[in-house]
Amino acid sequence: MSYALITGASKGIGKAMALELAKRKHNLLLVARSEDLLKSVAKKITQQYAIKVDYLAIDLSLSNSPKQVYDWCIANNYTIDVLINNAGYGMSGTFDKYSLAEDSNMMQVNMTTPVGLCQLFLPMLKQQSRAYILNVASTAAYQAVPGLTLYAATKIFILNFSRGLRQELKNSSVSVSSICPGATDTEFSTRANVGNNALKTAQKVNMNPEKVAQIAIDGMFKNKAETIPGLINKLNVFAAWLFPKALLERVAMKLYLE
């Protein structure tokens, strides 16, 4: 019996991906900070889809969290054939607005924990006849974003890490994909404390997390290297390639640094 492990699975895109996989009758391991939310999601999925679901409440900003997640799976004899690194968050404002500890925590959740989970679970994934790694990046991975400077840099890291790992594993049973959402109707903006300009702009182009999740899971199972959901997001990424970087950075700065 194999499972899909999803981080940040208590809400937003992570929860939507859990539901999408449940529809496809894939057993689930849900990981996030809030035990109450995880318990609620797990109960709903179990009742509705009659699959195996377990959960682990853990703070993924802790440096030893990847090992704790891995040890939990080993202790319970859980075999992983899908690893989805979805957990992540942003912090808006100037770089010097935040402390080193706050920056380090975000980098741990957005970068170091996903790398740790990939490192620890890769031997198990390689043993499966077919296995998948899906890393959640962002359209912010295609340009610098003043006002979300460090967040965008963490997503650039995730995207390039995914690209490199995919090539390394191309002759193995493990497929590596990334999904690069843009504005999505989740709690990201509230958690990041973005200003009114960015909020108003996002509200015009927000995708719902269920649609993003469907596109993400489809792309993963189709072995796509990276997927950008939504026409607006595709156009934004194309603009990031086409137009001068300094121009796009100034536009972003007006949105996020009011």
N, C-alpha and C positions, 0 to 999 in steps of 0.2 A: 504494500500500500504506500503510495507516494503523496506528497503534499506540495502545495505552493506556499512559500513563506513570503509575507508582505509586511514591510515596515510602514509605519504611519497609517495603519489600517483602520483606525477608529473613526475616521471622518474624511471628508473631502474626496480627492481622487483615489486615495488608498482604499477607502471603504467601497467606493464605486468599482474598483478593480476586483475587490474581494467578491462583490455581488456578481460581477461579470463572469468570473471564474466559477462561482457557485452554479450559475446557470448552465455552465458546461460540465457540471458534475465533477469538478476538481476539488479534492480535499484541501483544507486551508489551515494555515498557522498564522495567526494575526498578532502583530507586535506593535505596541505603542505605549505611551505613558499612562493613559487613563484606564484603570482597570474597569471602572463602571461602564465606560463607553464600549470597551472591548467586549465585556460580558454581554451587553445589550446587542451588539452587532452579531456576536457569535450565536446567541440564542435565536435571533431572527433568521439567520442563514440556516441554522440547523433545522428549525421548524419548517422553513419554506422549501428547502432543497434536499433535505435528507442526506447530507454528506457529513463527513467527519470534520469537525472544527475544534481547534484548541487555540488558546491565546496566552500571551506572556506580556505582563505589564512591566515595562522597564524604561528607564531614562537613557535614550540613545546618545545623549551628550556626554555620558561617562566613558572614559577611555577603555574600560574593560567590558563595555556592553556587547561588542561583537562576540567575545569569548563566552559571555554569559548566555547569549542567544544560542550559540553553537552547542554549548554544554547541555542546555535545556533540551535541545533536539536529540542529542546523543543519549541522554538519560532516559528519554521517553521512546527511544527507538524510532524516531521519525525520519523517514527517508525523504529528502528534498529533491524534486526534479524541476522546480521553478523557484527562482529567487528574484523578488522584486524589491529593489531599493527605492522606495518612494518617499520615506520620511525626509523632511527638509523644511526650512523656513527662511525668511528674509528679515532684514532690519533696515528700514529706510532712514534717510538723513545723511549728514556728512559723516565721513569716516571717523573723525575725532569725537563724534557724539557718544560713541560706545567705548566701554573699557576693553582691555585686552582679554579679560575673562569672558566677556560677552561674545567677543569675536571668536575666541577659541572654541566656545561651546557650539556656535553656529558652524564653524568649520568642521568640528567633530561630527555633528549630525549630518551635514551636507556632503562631506568628503571622506573623512577618515573611517567612519562607521561603515559606509558602503564598501570601501576598499577592504576593510577587515572582514566583512561578511563574505565578500567574493573570495578572499584568500582562504578563509577557513572552510567554506563549503565547496570550493572547486573540486577537491578530490572526490567528494561524494557525487557531485554533479557529473563528473567524467565517467563514473561507474554506471550511469543510467544510459539506456539505449538512445534516449533523446532527452535533452535538458535545456533549460532556458535561463538566461539572466536578463532582466529588464531594469535598466537604470533610468530614473526620471531626472531629466535635465530641465531645460527651459528655453524659450526663444531668447532669453537673456544670455544664453550661451554663445550667441553669434555676434555680440558686440559688448563693449564696455557700457555700463549704465551708471553714470554719476547719480548719486542719491541712493543707489543700490549697489555700490561699487563692489563690496566684498561678496555679497550674495551672487552677483553676476559672475564674479571670478570663480566661485565654487562650482557654478554650473558649467562654465567653460572647462574646468577640470574634469567634471563628471563626463561631459560629452567626449572629450579627447581620451580619457581613460577608457571609456566604452569602445571607442573606435580602435584603439590600440589592442585592447584585450580581444576584441572580435577577430582581428587578423591573426593573433597568436593562436586562437582556438579554432580557426577555420577548418582544420582537418580533424577536429574532434567531434564528439557528439553534442557539444555545448554551443548553443547559439547565443550571441550577445547582441542586444538591441538597446536603443535608447528612445525615449519619447520626449518631445520638446514642446510642452504646452505653452500657450500664451496666457492671457487673462482668463481665469476660470472662476466660476461662482463658488468659491470656497472661503475659508477664513484667513487665507494668506494675507490679504490687504490689511485686515484688522490686526493680525499678529505682527505684521511688518510696520504697522502704524504709518501707512502712507498718507499723504496729504490729499486735499480735496481735488486738486487738478488731476492727479493720477487716478483717483477713485472715479471721477466723472468720465474720464477717458475709458477706463476699464469697463464700466457699466455698459458702454455702447457696444462693446465687442466680446463681452464675457461668453464663454462656452459653458455648458453645464458639465459637471464632472462625470456624469454617466456616459455622455457622448465621448469625452476624452478617454475614459476608461475602455470603452468598446474599441475605439481606434487603436489604443495602446496594446490591448491584448491581441487584437487581430494582427497588428504589425509584428508583435513578438512571435506568434505562432507561424507567421508567414516568413520568418527569418529576415525581416527588414532591418537594415543597419540602423537607421534612425527615421523617426516619423514625426512630422509636424502637423498637428491636427488643425483643421479649419483653414479656409481660404485667406482670411485676414492675416493669420499668423504666417502662412506661406509667403504672402506678399511682404510682410514686415521683414522676414528673413532675407528675401530677395533684395529688398531695399538696403539691408545691412551689407550685402555683398556689392551692390551697385553704387551707392552714394559714398561720398567721402566720410570717413569715420568721424572726423572732428565735427562735421555737421550733425550727424546722428547723435553724437554724444551731447551736443548743445541742446538738441531737441529733448532728449531724455532728461537732461538736467533741469529744464524748465518744468517738466512734469513732476519730478521727484524732489526738487529743491525749490520750494516756493519762497 
